[in-house]
């Protein structure tokens, strides 16, 4: 049986990976995360607590489980928090990656590393895999350093860059753009929404399937895995409103400059998915199909 280990299994993507892999026969799956397991499967899910900032904990768990594939979904992803807490960001997004590279190399494991559109400056999106990174935030910098270490040191590796992941699980550690928009529109509170940031929002289930395709095919290299629809954040919120038939009279257009945030955001990202579609057979859903998935889970 192929042994697959996931880090960050308490997060949105991590829980979707657990949902996916527990249904696949012929795979010995182990979910790992910080603290207690938050997946609704509870004890039915094979779970071990692992602090990826602790090399000894990683080494002990790898010696025991000996994974063939590691899907590294754990990271510090709050962009403003990364800007304000640079040491904490570096520990999770750089140092921990280095420990995982060493552990994967020791057991000949395939490391599938989750990265981000924020490694780009947003002046030339949508982006393909070969485009030159130029991060404008500390979060983006930290993720790019992790990518470079993997390319230089890892024996078997794939980097999965993604964009603005959305979805729902029962126990959410933090919200995401779609749930925030839906809740804000439903409550009727005044919200400012940026008109000058463009993305290709990604359904968490699609991202999990993209990771599975890479694991299954033991694919190597960089892959852009996102949604296929490209839109401004303002249009995204409008489409959420239209899907759930919610009023938009409390929604106000704003520029990025008009919203005070600690970290800069790249204005135009989004991804060109040709490589993932051609080489992996990746087939993302439309944005409205993604909203239908959330609606069914609600």
N, C-alpha and C positions, 0 to 999 in steps of 0.2 A: 504493500500500500504506500502511496505517495504521502509524505508528511508535509502538511502546510501549516505554517504558523503566521498569525496576524498580530501585529502590534496595534495599540490604540483601539481595541475592540469595543470599548465603551462609547466611542464617538459615533457620529452618524454613519460614515462609511464603514467603520468597523462593525457596527451592528448589522448593516446590510450584507457585509461579507460573511458574517456568522449565519445569517438567514440563508444565504446562498450555499455555503459550503456544508452545512449540516444536512442538506438534501442531496449531496453528491456522493454516490457510492464509489468505493475504491480510494477514498481520501481519508487519511487520519488527520483531523483538523483540531488545532489548538488555538483558542482565543487567549490573548494576553492584554492586560491593561493596568493602569494605575489603580490601586485600591480594589474594592470589591466589584464583582461582576454585576453590571446593571442591565444585562439583557433579560427580557421577560422569560426566556427559556429557563433561567435559573440554573439549577444543578444538572439539568439535561444537557447543558452546553459544557463541553470540556474547556475549562478556564483555569488559568494560573495568573496570579498577580505578578507583575514584573515592572520594576522601575528601570526604564531604559537609560537613565542617567547613571546607573550603577553597573559598572563592568562585571563585578562579581556575580550579580544576580543574572545578568545575561549569560555569562559563561556557564553557570550552574544549570540554568534551564536548557541551554543548547546541548550540554553534555548529556542531559537526561532525554530530551525529545529528538535531537538530531534532525532538524527540519531539512527537507529537500528544497522547499521554497519558503521564503519569508516575504510577506506583503507588509511593508512598513507604512502603516497609516497613521501612526502617532506623530504629532508635531504640535508646536505652539503656533496657532494659526490666527489668533486675534492680532490684526495688523497694528493697531494702536498700542496694544499691550507690549508687543515686540519692540516698538519704538521707545517705549518708556522703561522697559525692563530688559535691557539688552543682554545682561549676563544670563538671565533665566532663558531667554530665547536661544542664546548660543548653546547652552547646556542641552536643550532638547533638539534643536534643529541642526546642530553641527557635531558636538562631542558625542552624543548618543548614536548618530549615524556612523561615526568612526568606529565605535564599539561593535555595532551590528555588522559592519563590513568585515572586521577581523573575525567575528564569530562565524559568519557565513563562509568566509574563505576557509576556515578551519574544517568545516564539515561539508565543503563543496556545495553549499547551498546557493540557490538562485535568489538574489535580492531584488525585489520589485519595490521601488521607492516612489512614494507620492510626492510630487512637486506642484508647481503653481504657475499661472500666467503672470504673477507678480515679479517673476525674474526679468520681465520685459519692461521697457519704459513707457509703453503705450502710445508711441508716436507712429507705429507702423502696422497695427493690427488690422484684421486677424492674422495670426502668426502660424507659420509652419515650423517643423522641428529644427530646421537648419538655421533659422533666423538668429541673429546675434543678441544674446541677453544683455540687459543694461538696467539693473534694478534701481528704483528710486526710493525704496524704503528699506529699513533694517530687516524686516521680515523677508523681503525679496532677496536681499543680500545673503541672509542666512541660508535660505533654500538653495541659492545658486552655489554657495560654498559646499553644501551637502552633495549637490549634483556633481561638482568637479571632483570631490573626493572619491565618489563612487566610480566615476569614469577612469580615474587614475589608479585606484587600488583594488576594486572588486574584481573577482575572477569571472563571475556570472552575474549580469545585472540588466535591469530594465528600469528606465525612469518614466513614470507616468505623470505628465503635466495635466492639470485640470483647471477648471474655471468655475467659480461661484456655485458651489455644490448646494443643492437644496433637497429636501425630503423630510420625512417624519418618522420618528421612532417613539416608543412609549416613554422612555426615560431620556430626555434631551438635556445634555449638559449646557448647550447654548442654542439659540435660535438660528435661523438662516433667512435669507432675503424673502423667500416666498411666504413663510409663516409670519415673519414680521409684517409684511405688506398686508396679508389677509387679516391678521389681528388688529392692525392699526386702522384699516378701512372699516372693519366691523364695529370697532369701538367709537368711530367717528371723531378720533382725536386729530388735531392739526399735524400734518407731517410735511416736511420738506424733502423732496426727492430730486436727485441729481439728473440733469438732462445731458450732461457732457461726458458721461462714462458709459462705454459700450462693452458688452460682454456676450459670451455664449453660455448661458446658465446650464448647469449639468445636474440631471436627476441622479441621486445617490445610487439607485438601482442600476442605472446604465454604467456608472463608474465602476461599480462592483463587478459587473459583467465584463467590462474592459480588462480589469485586473485578472479575472478568471481566464480570459482568452490568452493573455500573456503567459500566465502560469501553465496553462494546458499545453501551449505550443512551445514553451520554454524559449519564448522570443527574447531577443536582446536588443538593446539600443533605446532610443528616446521615442516615446509615443505621445501624441496629443490626443487626449480622451476628454471630450466635453459634449455638451448638447450641440445640436446642429443649427439651432435658430440663433441669429445674431441680432441684438437689440440694445437700445439704451436702457439704463436702469429705470428711467421714467416710463418707457414703453412697457417694461417688465411689470411694473406695478399696475399700469393701465390694463394689461392683459390678465393679471390676477383679478382685478376688479370686474372685468368683463366675464371671466369664467364663473365667478361666484355671484355675479349680479349685485355688486356692491357699489355704493355711491362714491364718487371721487371729488365731491365738492370741498372736502377738507384737505385735499392733496395739492401742494404748491410746488411748481417747478423752481429749481435752484441750480446754480453752478456749483462746482466743487469748491470754489473759493468761498461760497456763501455758507458752507457747512464746515464748522471748525472741527478738525480731526488732527490727532497728533502726527499721523503718518500720511505722506503723499500717496495717492492712488494713480496708477497708470490710466490715462484717459481712454484709450481704445485698445482692448486686447481681443479676446475671442480667438478661436483656433480654426485652422484649416485641417480637416480630418481625413484627407485623402489617404495618407499612409496607414492609419489605423483601420480604415475601411478596406483598403486593398490587401494589406498584409495580415491583418488579424480577423477580418470578417466582422468588424465592429459595426453595429447598427443602432445608433441612438434614436430615441423617440423624439417627437416634436415637443415643444414647450407645453402645448395644450394637452398632449398625451401624458406628459409628466404630471401636470396638474390633476388629471384624471386618476393617476396612481395615488396621489396624496388624498384626493377626495374619497377614494374607495377605502383607504386605510383609516380615514377619519370616521 
